[in-house]
Amino acid sequence: MLSDDLRYRFLKLLAEEPQISQRDVARHLGISVGKANYCLSALVETGLVKIDNVRKASNKLAYAYLLTPRGIEEKTRITVGFLQRKMREYGDLQREIEVLRREVMATGSGECYVNVDAALQQIGAGD
């Protein structure tokens, strides 16, 4: 079975580029062409994706990987889970940053704290 992360990445990519080749899918996702083929077959088998033949150029056929209504639902479900996980991670990082700020202040090194705080503000972590 595909992990939620890989399934999400596949569904997102196919939604954005339905006529993408398996070779390009593999390149975008950093996997082998064989694994891309296996995963696409699994997505088709589970009813999340359907394959249509389309004319790409004169007399040349290509495939379009289309998300089914169930595939769109699954992508949305996975996206919500992904967002919730990232929000938890963000909260954890904010708490960790605050603990580190307090540690720096406790050392009495105000100049160091100012430098750390300015750096955090530059990257937007001090919000």
Solvent accessible surface area in square Angstrom, and as a share of the most:
residue,aa,sasa,rsa
1,M,189,0.84
2,L,17,0.08
3,S,66,0.43
4,D,63,0.33
5,D,64,0.33
6,L,19,0.10
7,R,26,0.09
8,Y,28,0.11
9,R,83,0.30
10,F,0,0.00
11,L,0,0.00
12,K,80,0.34
13,L,15,0.08
14,L,1,0.00
15,A,53,0.41
16,E,106,0.47
17,E,73,0.33
18,P,47,0.30
19,Q,89,0.40
20,I,12,0.06
21,S,54,0.35
22,Q,48,0.21
23,R,167,0.61
24,D,49,0.26
25,V,0,0.00
26,A,4,0.03
27,R,161,0.59
28,H,89,0.40
29,L,18,0.09
30,G,68,0.66
31,I,35,0.18
32,S,70,0.45
33,V,58,0.34
34,G,51,0.49
35,K,95,0.40
36,A,0,0.00
37,N,68,0.35
38,Y,137,0.52
39,C,0,0.00
40,L,3,0.02
41,S,58,0.37
42,A,29,0.22
43,L,2,0.01
44,V,54,0.31
45,E,151,0.68
46,T,47,0.27
47,G,28,0.27
48,L,7,0.04
49,V,2,0.01
50,K,99,0.42
51,I,77,0.39
52,D,54,0.28
53,N,98,0.50
54,V,38,0.22
55,R,165,0.60
56,K,129,0.55
57,A,56,0.43
58,S,98,0.63
59,N,137,0.70
60,K,135,0.57
61,L,111,0.55
62,A,18,0.14
63,Y,124,0.47
64,A,4,0.03
65,Y,6,0.02
66,L,59,0.29
67,L,27,0.13
68,T,24,0.14
69,P,113,0.71
70,R,139,0.51
71,G,0,0.00
72,I,98,0.50
73,E,125,0.56
74,E,28,0.13
75,K,52,0.22
76,T,77,0.45
77,R,128,0.47
78,I,8,0.04
79,T,50,0.29
80,V,74,0.42
81,G,31,0.30
82,F,63,0.26
83,L,100,0.50
84,Q,98,0.44
85,R,91,0.33
86,K,88,0.37
87,M,122,0.55
88,R,148,0.54
89,E,72,0.32
90,Y,117,0.44
91,G,14,0.13
92,D,78,0.40
93,L,102,0.51
94,Q,68,0.30
95,R,146,0.53
96,E,98,0.44
97,I,37,0.19
98,E,62,0.28
99,V,76,0.44
100,L,90,0.45
101,R,35,0.13
102,R,155,0.57
103,E,95,0.42
104,V,33,0.19
105,M,99,0.44
106,A,89,0.69
107,T,103,0.60
108,G,65,0.62
109,S,47,0.31
110,G,36,0.35
111,E,138,0.62
112,C,57,0.34
113,Y,51,0.19
114,V,94,0.54
115,N,89,0.46
116,V,52,0.30
117,D,37,0.19
118,A,54,0.42
119,A,52,0.40
120,L,25,0.12
121,Q,96,0.43
122,Q,159,0.71
123,I,134,0.68
124,G,33,0.31
125,A,26,0.20
126,G,18,0.17
127,D,134,0.69
